[in-house]
Amino acid sequence: MLILGVETSCDETAAAVLEFGDENAPRVLSNVVASQHEIHARYGGVVPELAARRHVEMIAPVLEAALEEASVSVKEIDAVAVTRGPGLVVALLVGLSAAKGLAWSLGLPLIGVHHLDGHVHSLYLPTGDESNAPPPFPHLGFVVSGGHTDFYRVDGHAEATHLGGTLDDALGEAYDKVAAIMGLGYPGGPIVDRLHAKFLAENGNGAKVVEFPRPFLEDRPYAFSFSGLKTAVLNYQKERGLYLSDRNLPPWARPQEVPEEVACAVAAGFQEAAVEVLVEKVSGVVRREKLPAVSVSGGVAANSYLRKKLAERAEGEGWSLHFPARKYCTDNAAMIACAGGFRLKLRGREGFMDYADMDADPSWELGDAPDE
C-alpha cells in the first residue's frame, strides 16, 4: 500500500511517499521538503501571506519530486494523506486543495491528518538506529515545536487524549523571539542551542549563566507559560543598554543587538531555564499518569541539550525515552503519510471516500472528532 503525504501547515511545502506492508513499520520511499526559512528570516518569523504564495509556487514541483524520488507513478498511489489542521489557514488550504484534487481525479481515499498526530507518528518512521524503537502504547506524547507545547496520553495509533499544554507562547516561538531580541537571526532554536553549547565549551559545565525565571516549575503540573521567560530576556537586554537599535528599521536591517559573548551567556541562561521546566514537567506527568514511556516530537525535539537532560532523567527514573530521527523533527510529509496510513489500516478505504466537504481547520484540537 502506497500513501502519498502532503504537508503545508506553516512554512514548509512537503510531500512524501510511504509504503505500508503487513508489518507495522512503514518504509519511507521519499520525503521532499521545500523550506522557506530564507524568505521569512528577514522578518524574524513566518509571514502567512508570503508562506501561502510560496506554497502555491512549490506544491506541484514538490509533489512531482516526491513521486520521482520514490520511483512510482501517481497511478500507483493507493491513498492521499494531507494536513488539514491546525496551522495557518492560508497555508493549509494550498496543500489540502492539491490533495483533494489529486485524490478526486484518481478516485482515491483522502485522509485528513491532524498536524500534531503527524508529529506523534514521526516516532514510527525508521530512524536507522535499532536501539531507538518506537514507543509502546500507552505512552506520554510530548509535542514541542514552534506552534505547540502539549502533553498527550497516546493509547493507540488513533487514540490521543490532550492532558495539557502552554497557556501562551509555544517554546519554539519563544526561542525565535529570544533570538530576534538579540538580533541573531531565524529560526531561533538552532542558534540558541549552538550558543549554549559554545558557552559550555568555553566556560565548563559549572559556569554561571544568566539566571532567568522558571515559570510554573513547581505548580500547574500540566501547564506551561513561556511569555514571562521571553520578557525576562528582553528586560535583561534593556536594563544593560543592549537593545538600542532603531526600532523603526526593519528586522533585516538591524545590526546584531549584543556582543557574542553576552549572547552566549543569555542563550545559555534562557535554554537552561526552559529545559529545566520541560524536564520537571515531563517527569511529573509520567509519574501522575503512571506511564512507562515518553515520546518527544516536534522541532524542539532536535535540541541537543533537551535530549541530554531528558535522557538523564529517564535513566534515573526508569521510564523509556523515544525521539524521532532529527530529520523528522521539523515539519515534513512523511509523518503525515505515516499517521494517515495507520488510520487507513484501522478504518479501511471506504471510511475516507466522502471528502467533498472537507475543509482546513486551523484550530482543530487533537482528540476531537474530525469533521469529515
C-alpha positions as CSV (number, residue, x, y, z in Angstrom):
1,M,0.0,0.0,0.0
2,L,1.5,3.3,-1.1
3,I,0.5,6.5,0.8
4,L,1.2,10.0,-0.6
5,G,1.6,12.6,2.2
6,V,1.2,16.3,1.8
7,E,2.1,19.0,4.4
8,T,1.7,22.8,4.2
9,S,0.6,23.8,7.6
10,C,3.2,26.6,8.1
11,D,6.4,27.4,6.1
12,E,7.4,24.0,4.6
13,T,6.0,22.7,1.4
14,A,6.4,18.9,1.8
15,A,5.4,15.7,0.1
16,A,6.4,12.1,0.8
17,V,5.6,8.6,-0.3
18,L,5.4,5.7,2.2
19,E,5.0,2.0,1.7
20,F,2.9,0.1,4.2
21,G,3.3,-3.7,4.2
22,D,2.0,-6.3,6.5
23,E,4.4,-5.2,9.2
24,N,3.7,-2.1,11.3
25,A,6.8,-0.2,10.3
26,P,6.3,1.8,7.1
27,R,9.1,2.3,4.6
28,V,9.9,5.8,3.5
29,L,10.4,5.9,-0.3
30,S,10.7,9.7,-0.5
31,N,10.5,12.7,1.8
32,V,10.8,16.1,0.0
33,V,10.7,19.3,1.9
34,A,11.0,22.8,0.4
35,S,11.8,25.2,3.3
36,Q,11.0,28.9,3.3
37,H,13.5,29.9,6.0
38,E,15.3,32.3,3.7
39,I,12.1,34.1,2.9
40,H,11.0,34.6,6.5
41,A,14.4,35.1,8.2
42,R,14.4,38.8,7.4
43,Y,11.2,39.3,9.3
44,G,12.2,37.2,12.3
45,G,9.2,34.9,11.9
46,V,6.7,33.5,9.4
47,V,4.6,35.9,7.3
48,P,1.4,34.0,6.4
49,E,0.7,35.7,3.1
50,L,4.3,35.1,1.9
51,A,4.1,31.5,3.1
52,A,0.9,30.8,1.1
53,R,2.3,32.4,-2.1
54,R,5.4,30.2,-1.8
55,H,3.3,27.1,-1.2
56,V,1.4,27.8,-4.4
57,E,4.6,28.1,-6.3
58,M,6.2,24.9,-4.8
59,I,3.3,22.4,-4.3
60,A,3.4,20.9,-7.8
61,P,7.2,20.7,-8.1
62,V,7.4,19.1,-4.6
63,L,4.7,16.5,-5.4
64,E,6.5,15.6,-8.7
65,A,9.8,15.4,-6.9
66,A,8.4,13.1,-4.2
67,L,6.9,10.7,-6.8
68,E,10.1,10.8,-8.8
69,E,12.3,10.1,-5.8
70,A,10.1,7.2,-4.8
71,S,10.2,5.8,-8.4
72,V,6.4,5.5,-8.5
73,S,3.8,7.0,-10.8
74,V,0.8,8.8,-9.4
75,K,-1.4,6.0,-10.7
76,E,0.3,3.6,-8.3
77,I,-0.7,5.6,-5.2
78,D,-3.4,3.9,-3.0
79,A,-4.4,6.9,-0.8
80,V,-3.5,10.5,-0.1
81,A,-3.0,11.9,3.4
82,V,-2.9,15.6,4.0
83,T,-2.6,18.0,6.9
84,R,-6.0,19.7,7.4
85,G,-5.2,21.5,10.7
86,P,-4.1,23.1,12.8
87,G,-1.9,25.7,11.2
88,L,-2.0,28.9,9.1
89,V,-5.3,28.6,7.2
90,V,-3.9,30.3,4.0
91,A,-1.1,27.7,4.0
92,L,-3.3,24.7,4.9
93,L,-5.6,25.5,2.0
94,V,-2.9,25.1,-0.6
95,G,-1.9,21.6,0.4
96,L,-5.5,20.5,1.1
97,S,-6.7,21.8,-2.3
98,A,-3.9,20.0,-4.1
99,A,-4.5,16.8,-2.2
100,K,-8.3,16.9,-2.7
101,G,-7.9,17.5,-6.5
102,L,-5.4,14.6,-6.8
103,A,-7.5,12.2,-4.8
104,W,-10.7,13.1,-6.5
105,S,-9.2,12.8,-10.0
106,L,-7.8,9.3,-9.2
107,G,-10.7,8.0,-7.1
108,L,-8.5,7.6,-4.1
109,P,-9.3,7.9,-0.4
110,L,-8.3,11.1,1.3
111,I,-7.2,11.1,4.9
112,G,-7.3,14.4,6.7
113,V,-4.5,14.3,9.3
114,H,-4.0,16.4,12.4
115,H,-0.6,18.0,12.3
116,L,0.2,17.0,15.8
117,D,-0.8,13.5,15.2
118,G,1.7,13.6,12.4
119,H,4.4,14.6,14.9
120,V,3.4,11.8,17.2
121,H,3.7,9.4,14.3
122,S,7.1,10.7,13.4
123,L,8.2,8.2,16.1
124,Y,7.0,5.3,13.9
125,L,9.2,6.3,11.0
126,P,12.5,4.4,10.7
127,T,15.5,6.0,12.4
128,G,18.3,3.8,11.2
129,D,19.1,3.1,14.9
130,E,17.8,-0.3,16.1
131,S,18.3,0.7,19.7
132,N,15.7,3.5,19.2
133,A,12.5,1.5,18.9
134,P,9.1,3.2,18.6
135,P,7.3,3.9,21.9
136,P,4.9,1.3,23.3
137,F,1.2,2.0,23.9
138,P,0.2,3.7,26.2
139,H,2.8,6.4,26.4
140,L,3.2,10.1,27.1
141,G,3.4,12.1,23.8
142,F,5.1,15.4,24.3
143,V,4.9,17.7,21.2
144,V,7.2,20.7,21.5
145,S,7.6,22.9,18.5
146,G,7.2,26.5,17.1
147,G,3.4,26.4,17.5
148,H,2.8,23.8,20.2
149,T,4.0,22.6,23.6
150,D,1.5,19.9,24.6
151,F,1.1,16.7,26.5
152,Y,-1.0,13.8,25.2
153,R,-1.7,10.4,26.5
154,V,-1.3,8.1,23.4
155,D,-3.2,4.8,23.7
156,G,-3.1,3.8,20.0
157,H,-2.5,5.0,16.5
158,A,-5.8,6.9,16.5
159,E,-6.2,7.4,20.3
160,A,-4.7,10.5,21.8
161,T,-6.0,12.5,24.8
162,H,-4.9,16.0,25.5
163,L,-3.6,16.4,29.0
164,G,-2.4,20.0,29.0
165,G,0.0,22.5,27.4
166,T,1.2,26.0,27.1
167,L,-1.1,28.8,28.1
168,D,0.6,31.4,25.9
169,D,3.7,31.0,23.7
170,A,4.9,27.7,22.4
171,L,8.5,27.1,23.3
172,G,9.7,27.1,19.7
173,E,8.2,30.6,19.3
174,A,9.9,31.7,22.5
175,Y,13.2,30.5,21.0
176,D,12.6,32.6,17.9
177,K,11.6,35.7,19.9
178,V,14.7,35.5,22.1
179,A,17.0,35.1,19.1
180,A,15.2,38.1,17.5
181,I,15.6,40.2,20.6
182,M,19.4,39.7,20.3
183,G,19.4,40.2,16.6
184,L,20.7,36.6,16.0
185,G,18.5,35.5,13.1
186,Y,15.8,33.0,12.4
187,P,14.9,30.2,13.2
188,G,16.0,30.8,16.8
189,G,16.1,27.2,18.2
190,P,19.3,26.0,16.4
191,I,21.0,29.4,17.1
192,V,20.3,29.4,20.8
193,D,21.3,25.7,21.1
194,R,24.6,26.4,19.3
195,L,25.4,29.4,21.5
196,H,24.6,27.5,24.7
197,A,26.9,24.7,23.6
198,K,29.6,27.2,22.8
199,F,29.2,28.8,26.3
200,L,29.6,25.5,28.0
201,A,32.6,24.5,25.8
202,E,34.4,27.8,26.7
203,N,33.4,28.0,30.4
204,G,32.7,24.5,31.6
205,N,29.5,22.8,32.8
206,G,29.6,24.5,36.1
207,A,29.9,28.0,34.7
208,K,27.4,30.6,36.0
209,V,24.8,31.5,33.4
210,V,22.4,34.4,33.4
211,E,19.6,33.5,35.7
212,F,16.1,33.6,34.3
213,P,12.7,32.6,35.9
214,R,11.3,29.1,35.7
215,P,7.6,29.7,35.1
216,F,5.3,27.0,36.7
217,L,8.3,24.9,37.7
218,E,6.5,23.7,40.9
219,D,2.8,24.3,40.2
220,R,0.2,23.7,37.5
221,P,1.8,20.3,36.5
222,Y,0.2,20.0,33.1
223,A,0.7,23.7,32.0
224,F,3.4,25.8,30.6
225,S,4.0,29.5,30.2
226,F,6.9,31.0,28.3
227,S,5.8,34.6,27.7
228,G,7.3,35.7,31.0
229,L,10.6,34.0,30.3
230,K,10.8,35.7,26.9
231,T,10.0,39.0,28.5
232,A,12.7,38.5,31.2
233,V,15.3,38.1,28.4
234,L,14.0,41.4,26.8
235,N,14.2,43.2,30.1
236,Y,17.7,41.9,30.8
237,Q,18.8,43.4,27.5
238,K,17.1,46.7,28.1
239,E,18.5,47.1,31.6
240,R,22.0,46.8,30.2
241,G,21.6,49.1,27.3
242,L,21.9,46.2,24.8
243,Y,18.6,46.8,23.0
244,L,19.2,50.2,21.5
245,S,18.9,49.7,17.7
246,D,16.5,51.9,15.8
247,R,13.2,50.0,16.1
248,N,12.0,51.9,13.1
249,L,14.4,49.8,11.0
250,P,13.0,46.6,9.6
251,P,14.4,43.4,11.3
252,W,16.7,42.5,8.4
253,A,18.4,46.0,8.5
254,R,19.2,45.9,12.2
255,P,22.7,45.0,13.4
256,Q,23.3,42.2,15.9
257,E,22.0,43.6,19.2
258,V,24.6,42.2,21.6
259,P,28.3,41.0,21.6
260,E,28.6,37.3,21.0
261,E,30.0,36.6,24.5
262,V,26.9,38.2,26.0
263,A,24.6,36.4,23.6
264,C,26.2,33.1,24.6
265,A,25.6,33.7,28.3
266,V,22.0,34.9,27.7
267,A,21.3,32.0,25.4
268,A,22.7,29.5,28.0
269,G,20.6,31.1,30.7
270,F,17.4,31.0,28.7
271,Q,17.8,27.5,27.5
272,E,18.7,26.1,30.9
273,A,15.6,27.7,32.4
274,A,13.3,26.4,29.6
275,V,14.8,22.9,29.6
276,E,14.6,22.6,33.4
277,V,10.9,23.4,33.2
278,L,10.3,20.8,30.4
279,V,12.2,18.0,32.2
280,E,10.4,18.6,35.5
281,K,7.0,18.7,33.8
282,V,7.6,15.6,31.8
283,S,8.9,13.7,34.9
284,G,5.8,14.9,36.9
285,V,3.3,13.9,34.2
286,V,4.8,10.5,33.7
287,R,4.5,9.9,37.4
288,R,1.0,11.1,37.7
289,E,-0.3,9.2,34.7
290,K,1.7,6.1,35.6
291,L,3.0,5.8,32.0
292,P,6.1,3.7,31.1
293,A,7.4,5.7,28.2
294,V,7.7,9.2,26.7
295,S,7.9,10.2,23.1
296,V,9.2,13.7,22.2
297,S,8.4,15.2,18.8
298,G,8.3,18.5,17.0
299,G,11.1,20.9,16.0
300,V,12.4,21.4,19.5
301,A,12.8,17.6,19.9
302,A,16.0,18.1,17.8
303,N,17.5,20.3,20.6
304,S,20.7,18.6,21.9
305,Y,20.5,20.0,25.4
306,L,16.9,18.9,25.8
307,R,17.7,15.4,24.6
308,K,20.6,15.1,27.0
309,K,18.7,16.3,30.1
310,L,15.6,14.1,29.3
311,A,17.8,11.1,28.8
312,E,19.5,11.6,32.2
313,R,16.1,11.9,33.9
314,A,14.7,8.9,32.1
315,E,17.6,6.7,33.1
316,G,17.4,7.9,36.7
317,E,13.6,7.3,37.0
318,G,13.2,4.1,34.9
319,W,11.0,5.2,32.0
320,S,11.9,4.8,28.4
321,L,12.5,7.8,26.2
322,H,11.9,8.0,22.4
323,F,12.8,10.6,19.8
324,P,12.3,10.6,16.1
325,A,15.3,10.9,13.7
326,R,16.3,14.5,13.7
327,K,15.2,14.9,10.0
328,Y,11.7,14.0,11.1
329,C,11.5,16.5,14.0
330,T,10.7,19.6,11.9
331,D,7.6,19.6,9.7
332,N,7.6,17.0,6.9
333,A,5.1,14.9,4.9
334,A,6.5,11.5,5.9
335,M,5.0,11.9,9.3
336,I,1.6,12.9,7.7
337,A,1.7,9.9,5.4
338,C,2.6,7.7,8.4
339,A,-0.4,8.9,10.5
340,G,-2.7,8.6,7.5
341,G,-1.5,5.2,6.7
342,F,-2.2,3.8,10.2
343,R,-5.7,5.4,10.2
344,L,-6.4,3.9,6.8
345,K,-5.4,0.4,8.1
346,L,-7.7,0.9,11.1
347,R,-10.8,2.2,9.2
348,G,-10.5,0.9,5.7
349,R,-10.7,2.6,2.3
350,E,-14.4,3.3,2.4
351,G,-14.1,5.3,5.6
352,F,-12.2,8.1,3.7
353,M,-14.0,8.4,0.4
354,D,-16.5,11.1,1.3
355,Y,-14.4,14.2,1.4
356,A,-16.1,16.7,-0.9
357,D,-16.8,19.0,2.1
358,M,-13.5,18.5,3.9
359,D,-12.0,21.9,4.7
360,A,-9.0,23.2,6.5
361,D,-9.4,23.6,10.3
362,P,-6.7,25.9,11.7
363,S,-7.9,25.4,15.3
364,W,-8.6,21.6,15.2
365,E,-7.8,20.0,18.5
366,L,-6.2,16.6,18.5
367,G,-8.7,14.2,20.0
368,D,-11.7,16.0,18.6
369,A,-13.7,14.0,16.0
370,P,-12.7,15.3,12.5
371,D,-15.5,16.9,10.6
372,E,-15.2,14.6,7.6
